[in-house]
Amino acid sequence: MENLNVFKLYFEKDLKTLGLKKYTVCQMLQCTMPTLSNRIENPGSFTVDEITTLKENGFESMNRLI
């Protein structure tokens, strides 16, 4: 059975609430889709700058990382 990634659920909820696609988030963070996918699967790998950028753009899930 696949491990449940609670952070991923909150991140995807933020995407839906904000009406954004992962592609748009990649542009915000200036990263590739594989990098973003890795960050979502391993939330501890987000940098402080990435967390700050996402929080400034309304991602409440970032509050769960700090």
C-alpha positions in Angstrom: 0.0 0.0 0.0 1.3 3.5 -0.9 2.3 5.7 2.0 -0.1 8.5 2.7 1.5 11.9 2.1 -0.6 14.3 4.2 1.4 17.3 3.0 0.7 16.4 -0.6 -3.1 16.4 0.2 -2.8 19.9 1.6 -0.6 21.2 -1.2 -3.1 19.9 -3.8 -5.9 21.5 -1.9 -4.1 24.8 -2.1 -3.6 24.3 -5.8 -7.4 23.8 -6.3 -8.3 26.7 -4.0 -6.0 29.1 -5.7 -6.9 27.8 -9.2 -3.3 27.1 -10.0 -1.6 24.3 -11.9 1.7 22.7 -10.9 3.2 24.1 -14.1 2.5 27.6 -12.7 4.1 26.8 -9.4 7.2 25.6 -11.3 7.4 29.0 -12.9 7.0 30.7 -9.5 9.8 28.7 -8.1 11.9 28.6 -11.3 12.2 24.8 -11.1 11.3 21.8 -13.2 8.3 19.6 -12.8 10.4 16.7 -11.5 12.0 19.0 -8.9 8.6 20.2 -7.8 7.3 16.6 -7.6 10.3 15.6 -5.5 9.7 18.6 -3.1 6.0 17.6 -2.7 7.0 14.0 -1.9 9.8 15.1 0.4 8.5 18.4 1.9 11.7 18.8 4.0 13.5 19.5 0.8 11.8 22.9 0.1 14.2 25.8 0.6 13.3 28.7 2.8 13.1 30.9 -0.3 10.7 28.5 -1.9 8.5 28.3 1.2 8.5 32.1 1.4 7.5 32.5 -2.3 4.6 30.0 -1.9 3.4 31.5 1.3 3.3 34.9 -0.4 1.2 33.4 -3.1 -1.4 32.0 -0.7 -0.2 28.4 -0.1 -1.4 27.7 3.4 0.2 24.3 3.3 3.6 26.0 3.7 2.7 26.9 7.3 2.8 23.2 8.1 6.5 23.1 7.2 7.7 25.6 9.8 
